[in-house]
Amino acid sequence: MKILITAPYHQTAQDELTSWFGEIIYRPWKLQERAYTESELIELLQEIRPDTLITEHDEVTAAVIEAYPALRFIGVCRGTPSNVAVSTATEKGIPVFNTPARNAQAVAEMFIANLVTLMRNTLAAIRWLEGENWEEGAHTSYLQFKGNEIAGKTIGMVGFGAVGQTIANLLRHFPARIQYYDPYYTSDDPAYVKTDLETVFKNSDVVSIHLPVNDETKGLIDHRLLSLMKPDAIFVNTARAVVVNREALLDVLENGKIRGAILDVFDHEPPDELDYKLIHREDVLATPHIAGATFEVEDHHADIMNKALRQFFIEDNKAVRQLVNPSALTVKNA
């Protein structure tokens, strides 16, 4: 089997695939500093003629799959295979594998870092110091920038998948109380309290969003829910922007109904004028979609993908959780 890998993939993981399947062709998208477009990927596939493809951000559209339908599987080194035409792959009987939780630790660590930064007024204090405002004998900084601790706070999670659970496991040791809303998952850990969506917003000191994008979640976080938050509460979104009504979020911030927000995702990337109204606010700590951007994430996704492929192809376990479209197996065997 010849495998084309366009995702970043460490050498040990490549060597494993070679030992299991045969030839590896490594053409990572990072060498050209952008993902392969639809036409570029079609050209690359037709040039190399691989049996399989392991990608990350490339445009694996329906046109790509139609132009090269001979793939035995597609590996997507992302938590959500949003860049792949999964329905078309399924129609062709091509299994698609993803790498859920590859960035869970990265997002969790940045969540903690940014929450501490906002709660302790760190950025304003740094600007004050850089402005040479420290006068001899004055206690201005101690009084002006006094903040809050995470310890003792109630953190509410909307969605309690891998990222939410990883964050919760760190926060519990501050210690902080964890409550969550997730209609599809119930934790066995009694330290995590499952509740309804309204209670999460009403009773949490920090509300953090961890939702995928689908028809149920688009615009789910609306003005009604945001208005339930405490006036000193903090809203965090490191998941997907479209699950939150940004006009509603801007409204509660402008009217002082919540303390502030931590945002890593925006409706438009690059941002539009309304996104920038949020980004430029003093009570918003905004970062450019980098919560999951660590070098280690690339190692994690290769390891997760290899584990899934070993279980599926070597150990003949067709029920691996990384298989996005199990129904493709029925098509393939028909």
TIKOL-291793 format. One record per residue (C-alpha): z negated, y negated, x negated; residue in three letters; residue number from 1. Coordinates in Angstrom, 2 decimals, m for minus. Layout:
! residues N
zz, yy, xx, aa, i
Z, Y, X, ALA, NUM
...
! end
This chain:
! residues 334
zz, yy, xx, aa, i
0.00, 0.00, 0.00, MET, 1
0.89, m3.46, m1.29, LYS, 2
m1.56, m6.20, m0.32, ILE, 3
m0.69, m9.90, m0.45, LEU, 4
m3.84, m12.00, m0.84, ILE, 5
m3.52, m15.73, m0.26, THR, 6
m7.26, m16.29, 0.25, ALA, 7
m9.54, m17.02, m2.73, PRO, 8
m10.71, m13.55, m3.79, TYR, 9
m12.89, m12.69, m6.76, HIS, 10
m11.67, m10.19, m9.31, GLN, 11
m14.21, m7.45, m8.57, THR, 12
m13.16, m7.45, m4.92, ALA, 13
m9.50, m7.33, m5.94, GLN, 14
m10.22, m4.37, m8.21, ASP, 15
m11.91, m2.53, m5.34, GLU, 16
m8.87, m3.00, m3.11, LEU, 17
m6.60, m1.81, m5.90, THR, 18
m8.64, 1.37, m6.30, SER, 19
m8.49, 2.05, m2.55, TRP, 20
m5.00, 0.95, m1.58, PHE, 21
m2.76, 0.32, m4.57, GLY, 22
m1.01, m2.89, m5.56, GLU, 23
m2.44, m6.41, m5.20, ILE, 24
m0.30, m9.55, m5.22, ILE, 25
m2.58, m12.57, m5.59, TYR, 26
m1.13, m15.94, m4.52, ARG, 27
m4.15, m18.03, m3.44, PRO, 28
m3.38, m21.14, m1.42, TRP, 29
m5.71, m23.19, m3.63, LYS, 30
m3.13, m23.15, m6.44, LEU, 31
m1.02, m25.54, m4.37, GLN, 32
m4.12, m27.31, m2.99, GLU, 33
m3.18, m26.67, 0.64, ARG, 34
m2.63, m23.77, 2.97, ALA, 35
0.77, m22.12, 3.31, TYR, 36
2.77, m23.50, 6.22, THR, 37
4.54, m21.28, 8.73, GLU, 38
7.89, m21.45, 6.92, SER, 39
6.33, m21.03, 3.48, GLU, 40
4.40, m17.97, 4.59, LEU, 41
7.48, m16.36, 6.14, ILE, 42
9.36, m16.95, 2.89, GLU, 43
6.50, m15.52, 0.82, LEU, 44
6.19, m12.41, 2.99, LEU, 45
9.91, m11.74, 2.90, GLN, 46
9.97, m12.24, m0.86, GLU, 47
7.02, m9.95, m1.67, ILE, 48
7.42, m7.47, 1.22, ARG, 49
3.73, m6.55, 1.41, PRO, 50
2.21, m3.96, 3.71, ASP, 51
m0.76, m6.16, 4.53, THR, 52
m1.93, m9.77, 4.31, LEU, 53
m5.36, m11.21, 3.54, ILE, 54
m5.40, m14.93, 4.30, THR, 55
m7.83, m17.79, 4.80, GLU, 56
m6.38, m21.06, 6.12, HIS, 57
m2.63, m20.30, 6.14, ASP, 58
m0.56, m20.74, 9.31, GLU, 59
m0.18, m17.14, 10.48, VAL, 60
1.61, m18.13, 13.66, THR, 61
3.43, m16.04, 16.22, ALA, 62
6.66, m16.95, 14.44, ALA, 63
5.30, m15.56, 11.16, VAL, 64
4.29, m12.28, 12.77, ILE, 65
7.59, m12.01, 14.67, GLU, 66
9.51, m12.64, 11.44, ALA, 67
7.47, m10.05, 9.54, TYR, 68
5.97, m7.53, 12.01, PRO, 69
5.53, m4.72, 9.47, ALA, 70
1.97, m5.64, 8.47, LEU, 71
m0.51, m2.79, 8.70, ARG, 72
m3.36, m5.28, 9.10, PHE, 73
m4.20, m8.96, 8.70, ILE, 74
m7.46, m9.96, 7.07, GLY, 75
m8.71, m13.48, 7.84, VAL, 76
m11.41, m14.77, 5.52, CYS, 77
m12.99, m16.97, 8.15, ARG, 78
m15.64, m16.59, 10.83, GLY, 79
m13.10, m17.46, 13.54, THR, 80
m9.44, m16.45, 13.01, PRO, 81
m8.19, m19.64, 14.66, SER, 82
m5.22, m19.95, 12.29, ASN, 83
m3.85, m16.53, 13.27, VAL, 84
m1.85, m15.67, 16.39, ALA, 85
m4.17, m12.80, 17.27, VAL, 86
m2.48, m12.10, 20.61, SER, 87
0.89, m11.65, 18.90, THR, 88
m0.68, m9.40, 16.27, ALA, 89
m2.24, m7.34, 19.05, THR, 90
1.11, m6.98, 20.81, GLU, 91
2.55, m5.65, 17.54, LYS, 92
m0.35, m3.24, 17.05, GLY, 93
m1.61, m5.10, 13.97, ILE, 94
m5.41, m5.01, 13.53, PRO, 95
m6.95, m8.35, 12.58, VAL, 96
m10.21, m8.47, 10.61, PHE, 97
m12.40, m11.53, 10.09, ASN, 98
m15.47, m12.35, 8.01, THR, 99
m18.25, m13.52, 10.34, PRO, 100
m21.29, m15.07, 8.66, ALA, 101
m19.47, m15.75, 5.38, ARG, 102
m20.83, m19.31, 5.36, ASN, 103
m24.14, m18.76, 7.17, ALA, 104
m26.30, m19.40, 4.10, GLN, 105
m24.25, m22.43, 3.05, ALA, 106
m24.50, m24.03, 6.50, VAL, 107
m28.20, m23.20, 6.75, ALA, 108
m29.02, m24.81, 3.41, GLU, 109
m27.06, m27.96, 4.26, MET, 110
m28.73, m28.10, 7.67, PHE, 111
m32.13, m28.16, 5.96, ILE, 112
m31.00, m30.69, 3.35, ALA, 113
m29.52, m33.11, 5.89, ASN, 114
m32.39, m32.74, 8.34, LEU, 115
m34.93, m33.57, 5.62, VAL, 116
m32.73, m36.48, 4.48, THR, 117
m32.55, m37.99, 7.97, LEU, 118
m36.17, m37.34, 8.92, MET, 119
m37.47, m38.81, 5.64, ARG, 120
m35.17, m41.88, 5.73, ASN, 121
m33.95, m40.92, 2.28, THR, 122
m30.56, m42.64, 2.31, LEU, 123
m31.98, m45.99, 3.45, ALA, 124
m34.68, m45.73, 0.80, ALA, 125
m32.11, m45.06, m1.91, ILE, 126
m30.04, m48.05, m0.81, ARG, 127
m33.19, m50.21, m0.85, TRP, 128
m34.03, m49.04, m4.37, LEU, 129
m30.49, m49.56, m5.65, GLU, 130
m30.61, m53.05, m4.17, GLY, 131
m33.48, m53.84, m6.57, GLU, 132
m35.82, m54.70, m3.73, ASN, 133
m38.94, m53.22, m5.34, TRP, 134
m41.35, m56.06, m6.05, GLU, 135
m44.41, m55.64, m8.27, GLU, 136
m47.48, m54.58, m6.40, GLY, 137
m45.68, m54.19, m3.09, ALA, 138
m46.06, m51.13, m0.86, HIS, 139
m42.98, m51.97, 1.20, THR, 140
m41.17, m48.72, 0.47, SER, 141
m44.19, m46.57, 1.33, TYR, 142
m44.52, m48.26, 4.70, LEU, 143
m40.87, m48.94, 5.54, GLN, 144
m39.47, m45.51, 4.78, PHE, 145
m42.29, m43.29, 5.98, LYS, 146
m40.71, m40.33, 7.73, GLY, 147
m41.52, m37.01, 9.36, ASN, 148
m41.97, m33.41, 8.27, GLU, 149
m40.10, m30.42, 9.68, ILE, 150
m43.36, m28.47, 9.79, ALA, 151
m44.75, m28.23, 13.30, GLY, 152
m41.54, m29.30, 15.01, LYS, 153
m39.66, m27.36, 17.68, THR, 154
m36.07, m26.57, 16.73, ILE, 155
m33.70, m25.69, 19.54, GLY, 156
m30.57, m23.65, 18.84, MET, 157
m27.60, m23.67, 21.20, VAL, 158
m25.94, m20.39, 20.22, GLY, 159
m27.91, m17.92, 18.14, PHE, 160
m25.37, m16.05, 16.03, GLY, 161
m25.42, m15.50, 12.29, ALA, 162
m25.66, m19.19, 11.34, VAL, 163
m28.36, m19.99, 13.88, GLY, 164
m30.40, m16.97, 12.87, GLN, 165
m30.10, m17.78, 9.16, THR, 166
m31.30, m21.34, 9.80, ILE, 167
m34.13, m20.06, 11.98, ALA, 168
m35.26, m17.65, 9.26, ASN, 169
m35.61, m20.58, 6.85, LEU, 170
m37.26, m22.94, 9.33, LEU, 171
m39.90, m20.50, 10.51, ARG, 172
m41.54, m20.68, 7.09, HIS, 173
m42.05, m24.46, 7.13, PHE, 174
m43.40, m23.49, 9.72, PRO, 175
m41.41, m24.63, 12.73, ALA, 176
m41.12, m23.23, 16.23, ARG, 177
m37.72, m21.81, 17.21, ILE, 178
m36.28, m21.66, 20.71, GLN, 179
m32.70, m20.82, 21.52, TYR, 180
m30.10, m20.51, 24.24, TYR, 181
m27.54, m17.71, 23.95, ASP, 182
m26.35, m15.77, 27.00, PRO, 183
m24.84, m13.03, 24.83, TYR, 184
m27.69, m12.29, 22.42, TYR, 185
m31.40, m11.61, 22.60, THR, 186
m33.44, m11.47, 19.41, SER, 187
m35.98, m8.70, 18.86, ASP, 188
m38.14, m11.13, 16.90, ASP, 189
m40.96, m12.53, 19.08, PRO, 190
m41.08, m15.64, 16.89, ALA, 191
m37.79, m16.77, 18.46, TYR, 192
m38.10, m17.77, 22.11, VAL, 193
m35.04, m17.32, 24.32, LYS, 194
m34.77, m19.92, 27.04, THR, 195
m32.28, m21.83, 29.17, ASP, 196
m29.97, m24.61, 27.99, LEU, 197
m31.86, m27.39, 29.74, GLU, 198
m35.18, m26.37, 28.16, THR, 199
m33.65, m26.39, 24.68, VAL, 200
m32.55, m30.02, 25.16, PHE, 201
m35.69, m31.14, 26.98, LYS, 202
m38.38, m29.64, 24.75, ASN, 203
m36.89, m29.61, 21.22, SER, 204
m37.50, m32.10, 18.43, ASP, 205
m34.18, m31.05, 16.93, VAL, 206
m31.24, m29.63, 18.90, VAL, 207
m28.66, m27.82, 16.77, SER, 208
m25.27, m26.61, 18.02, ILE, 209
m23.88, m23.24, 16.90, HIS, 210
m21.11, m22.49, 19.38, LEU, 211
m17.59, m21.13, 19.03, PRO, 212
m14.71, m22.87, 20.79, VAL, 213
m13.56, m21.23, 24.00, ASN, 214
m12.98, m22.16, 27.63, ASP, 215
m16.71, m21.87, 28.37, GLU, 216
m17.90, m24.07, 25.52, THR, 217
m15.38, m26.94, 25.40, LYS, 218
m17.27, m30.06, 26.47, GLY, 219
m20.34, m27.99, 27.35, LEU, 220
m22.69, m30.46, 25.67, ILE, 221
m22.31, m33.37, 28.06, ASP, 222
m24.17, m36.56, 29.00, HIS, 223
m26.50, m34.71, 31.37, ARG, 224
m27.78, m32.43, 28.61, LEU, 225
m27.95, m35.12, 25.93, LEU, 226
m29.91, m37.36, 28.30, SER, 227
m32.60, m34.69, 28.56, LEU, 228
m33.50, m35.05, 24.87, MET, 229
m36.69, m36.70, 23.67, LYS, 230
m36.29, m40.30, 22.46, PRO, 231
m37.38, m39.25, 18.95, ASP, 232
m35.24, m36.09, 18.88, ALA, 233
m32.34, m35.41, 16.51, ILE, 234
m29.00, m33.89, 17.51, PHE, 235
m27.13, m31.71, 14.98, VAL, 236
m23.59, m30.35, 15.15, ASN, 237
m22.21, m28.34, 12.23, THR, 238
m20.18, m26.02, 14.48, ALA, 239
m17.18, m27.43, 16.37, ARG, 240
m16.74, m30.99, 17.62, ALA, 241
m14.96, m30.20, 20.89, VAL, 242
m18.00, m28.46, 22.35, VAL, 243
m19.67, m31.89, 22.50, VAL, 244
m18.57, m34.85, 24.61, ASN, 245
m18.45, m37.47, 21.86, ARG, 246
m18.43, m40.41, 24.30, GLU, 247
m21.70, m39.09, 25.74, ALA, 248
m23.18, m38.65, 22.27, LEU, 249
m22.20, m42.18, 21.30, LEU, 250
m23.72, m43.51, 24.52, ASP, 251
m27.15, m41.94, 23.97, VAL, 252
m27.16, m43.19, 20.37, LEU, 253
m26.10, m46.73, 21.28, GLU, 254
m28.76, m46.92, 23.97, ASN, 255
m31.52, m45.58, 21.72, GLY, 256
m32.12, m42.51, 23.86, LYS, 257
m32.41, m40.24, 20.78, ILE, 258
m33.50, m40.86, 17.21, ARG, 259
m30.23, m39.92, 15.54, GLY, 260
m27.58, m37.32, 14.84, ALA, 261
m26.33, m35.17, 11.99, ILE, 262
m22.62, m34.45, 12.25, LEU, 263
m20.30, m32.41, 10.04, ASP, 264
m17.42, m31.99, 12.51, VAL, 265
m15.30, m34.45, 14.46, PHE, 266
m12.81, m34.39, 17.30, ASP, 267
m10.11, m35.57, 14.91, HIS, 268
m9.98, m34.66, 11.22, GLU, 269
m9.14, m37.10, 9.74, PRO, 270
m11.29, m39.12, 12.16, PRO, 271
m9.94, m41.57, 14.69, ASP, 272
m11.49, m44.90, 15.69, GLU, 273
m14.06, m43.37, 18.04, LEU, 274
m15.09, m40.77, 15.47, ASP, 275
m15.62, m43.57, 12.97, TYR, 276
m17.83, m45.44, 15.46, LYS, 277
m20.16, m42.44, 15.25, LEU, 278
m19.78, m42.01, 11.50, ILE, 279
m20.63, m45.63, 10.65, HIS, 280
m23.84, m45.74, 12.66, ARG, 281
m27.10, m46.16, 10.71, GLU, 282
m28.74, m43.44, 12.81, ASP, 283
m26.00, m40.90, 12.07, VAL, 284
m25.81, m38.81, 8.90, LEU, 285
m22.18, m37.73, 8.74, ALA, 286
m20.46, m35.41, 6.28, THR, 287
m16.73, m34.51, 6.08, PRO, 288
m16.79, m30.90, 7.36, HIS, 289
m18.40, m29.51, 4.21, ILE, 290
m21.40, m27.60, 5.57, ALA, 291
m19.72, m24.31, 4.68, GLY, 292
m18.11, m25.52, 1.46, ALA, 293
m19.76, m23.64, m1.39, THR, 294
m18.25, m21.57, m4.17, PHE, 295
m20.43, m18.67, m3.07, GLU, 296
m18.78, m18.59, 0.39, VAL, 297
m15.57, m17.36, m1.24, GLU, 298
m17.51, m14.50, m2.82, ASP, 299
m19.17, m13.72, 0.50, HIS, 300
m15.90, m13.54, 2.44, HIS, 301
m14.31, m11.19, m0.09, ALA, 302
m17.35, m8.90, 0.01, ASP, 303
m17.49, m8.91, 3.82, ILE, 304
m13.76, m8.21, 4.10, MET, 305
m13.89, m5.37, 1.58, ASN, 306
m16.83, m3.78, 3.35, LYS, 307
m14.96, m3.90, 6.66, ALA, 308
m11.77, m2.46, 5.17, LEU, 309
m13.67, 0.32, 3.40, ARG, 310
m15.44, 1.29, 6.63, GLN, 311
m12.25, 1.15, 8.69, PHE, 312
m9.73, 2.78, 6.35, PHE, 313
m11.79, 4.87, 3.93, ILE, 314
m14.70, 5.93, 6.15, GLU, 315
m12.58, 6.00, 9.34, ASP, 316
m15.03, 3.85, 11.29, ASN, 317
m12.83, 2.15, 13.89, LYS, 318
m15.77, 0.30, 15.47, ALA, 319
m16.44, m2.19, 12.66, VAL, 320
m17.66, m5.52, 14.04, ARG, 321
m15.16, m7.43, 11.89, GLN, 322
m12.24, m6.01, 13.89, LEU, 323
m11.18, m8.92, 16.08, VAL, 324
m8.69, m7.09, 18.32, ASN, 325
m9.67, m3.46, 18.96, PRO, 326
m6.97, m3.21, 21.63, SER, 327
m4.35, m3.37, 18.84, ALA, 328
m5.34, 0.19, 17.96, LEU, 329
m4.24, 1.36, 21.39, THR, 330
m0.86, m0.31, 20.96, VAL, 331
m0.50, 1.15, 17.51, LYS, 332
m1.26, 4.65, 18.73, ASN, 333
0.86, 4.43, 21.88, ALA, 334
! end
